Amino acid sequence: MLSLRTARLFVTAADAGTLTAAAERLHVSQPAATKSLAQLEDSLGGALFERPGRKLVLTALGDALLPRARALIQQAEDLKLEAQRWRTGEDGVLSVGAGPSLTYRLLPEAVARFYRSGRTVQLTIRAGAADALVDDVRRGALDLVAADMGEAEHDPSLKIHPLPEEGVAALVRPGHPALQGAAPDLFPLATATPPDRLTREPLPWGAERPGLVCDDFTVLALACAASDHILAAPESVMDRLMAEHGLLALSNAPQALRLRPALIYRANAPQSAARDQLFACFEAAARSG
């Protein structure tokens, strides 16, 4: 019979690769794990694993059912979390992912507004590339992501709340040859990891492939201040990068090249007053900027 216990055994065995390792992770004996897995396979009418030696290899049935078992476990965790929120009236911890431009621009103001509102929730923030963070939202590892929406708008499992769009600017050090008329495509490009959709839209400056990729605009700006790299950055962070690192604007991007920041979370995520409050804080920060 499929239950949360047997679903966890199935998923853990698939991840661990052996029944011995799965039993250790779940703190059960191997005979008990073997019996439970056999009962599960019997109730489902087919083997979930082939067993060449001690190793477990998913059968076609196991491969088909594994995503459903993972979803069942995630729903159970969500149910427990939502019940805890109803009991306590608070969220406890909110895990947030932030793409490079929003980390540099909107995130500090949004967090400040969030805590000024009186919330006692602990925010854990992970900065990184937008596409990787959105994958973490899908898996339930993050509650919310503030980043370029990329292709996430086409995913029915996600909710997308757009923020104001913006263009892309190019910045260089004082004395850069491109300021004197040298062709921009002669120089390496420095940029944060672009969303997949922008990898198909080459930037009008720098070599075809970036020479420096980093998801921290401070690091990128320092590198460009000491080299001939051309920094591609959102227009919203342009003034701050120029003021703090002495960079100069090279030229404007084509109007068609736009960044589309958004707040992204799972469509079936539990209700969260703290998440809704953080949404409002991001929106207020975007309006004030």
C-alpha positions, 0 to 999 in steps of 0.5 A, spaced: 500 500 500 502 506 498 503 511 504 507 517 506 512 512 509 512 507 503 513 513 498 519 516 502 522 509 502 521 509 494 524 516 493 530 515 498 531 508 495 531 511 488 536 517 490 541 513 495 541 507 489 541 501 494 536 499 499 542 499 505 543 506 504 536 508 504 534 504 510 540 508 514 537 514 511 530 513 514 533 509 520 530 503 519 532 496 519 534 493 512 529 487 513 524 492 514 525 496 508 526 490 504 519 488 506 516 495 505 518 495 498 516 488 496 509 490 499 509 497 495 511 493 489 506 488 490 500 493 491 502 497 485 502 491 481 509 491 478 517 492 480 519 499 481 527 497 481 531 492 477 536 489 482 543 488 478 547 486 484 546 490 490 544 497 486 537 499 485 535 501 478 529 504 476 524 500 472 520 504 467 514 503 472 518 506 477 521 512 473 514 514 471 511 514 478 517 517 482 515 524 480 508 523 483 511 520 489 516 526 490 510 530 489 506 526 495 511 528 500 512 535 498 504 536 499 505 532 506 510 537 508 506 543 505 500 541 509 504 540 516 507 547 514 501 551 513 498 547 519 504 550 523 502 557 520 495 557 522 497 555 529 502 560 530 500 566 526 506 567 523 511 563 518 517 562 522 522 562 516 521 564 509 526 562 503 527 567 498 532 567 492 534 573 488 537 574 481 543 578 480 540 585 478 534 584 484 540 583 489 543 589 487 537 593 487 531 592 490 532 586 495 535 591 500 530 596 500 524 590 500 528 587 506 528 593 510 521 595 508 519 588 510 522 588 517 519 595 518 512 592 517 513 589 524 514 582 521 519 577 526 520 572 520 527 569 519 528 571 511 534 566 508 536 569 502 540 565 496 543 569 490 544 566 484 542 565 477 535 566 475 534 559 472 537 555 477 533 559 482 526 558 479 528 550 479 529 551 486 522 554 487 519 548 483 522 543 487 520 547 493 527 548 496 525 556 495 518 559 497 519 565 493 524 568 487 525 575 485 529 574 478 528 575 471 522 571 469 525 567 463 521 562 461 517 561 467 511 565 465 510 559 460 510 554 466 503 552 469 506 550 476 508 557 477 505 563 479 508 570 476 507 577 479 511 581 474 515 587 476 517 593 472 521 592 465 528 595 464 533 595 459 540 594 459 546 598 459 553 598 457 559 601 462 566 601 461 572 604 465 575 611 464 579 611 458 577 605 455 578 604 447 571 604 446 570 611 448 574 613 443 571 610 437 574 603 437 568 597 436 565 594 442 565 587 439 573 587 440 572 587 447 570 581 452 563 582 455 562 581 463 555 580 465 551 576 470 548 569 468 543 571 463 536 567 463 536 562 457 531 567 453 537 572 453 542 567 451 539 567 444 539 575 443 546 577 443 548 583 446 550 589 442 557 590 445 563 585 447 565 579 444 559 574 442 560 570 448 561 573 455 569 573 457 567 574 465 560 571 468 559 573 475 552 573 479 555 579 483 555 586 480 560 589 485 565 583 483 563 585 475 564 592 476 571 592 480 573 587 474 571 592 469 574 598 472 581 594 472 580 591 465 577 593 458 571 588 459 565 591 457 560 591 463 552 589 461 548 591 467 540 593 468 539 600 467 536 600 474 543 599 477 547 603 472 547 610 476 550 606 482 555 602 479 558 609 476 558 612 482 561 607 486 566 604 481 567 610 477 565 607 470 562 610 464 556 609 460 558 606 453 551 606 449 544 604 450 541 598 448 536 596 443 529 598 445 527 590 444 532 588 449 529 588 456 529 585 462 523 582 465 523 581 473 518 578 477 516 575 483 515 567 482 512 562 487 509 555 486 502 555 484 500 550 489 504 553 495 501 554 502 498 560 503 503 565 507 502 572 510 509 573 510 510 572 503 504 576 501 507 582 505 514 581 502 511 581 495 508 588 497 515 590 499 518 589 493 513 592 489 513 598 494 521 598 493 520 598 485 515 604 485 520 608 489 526 606 485 
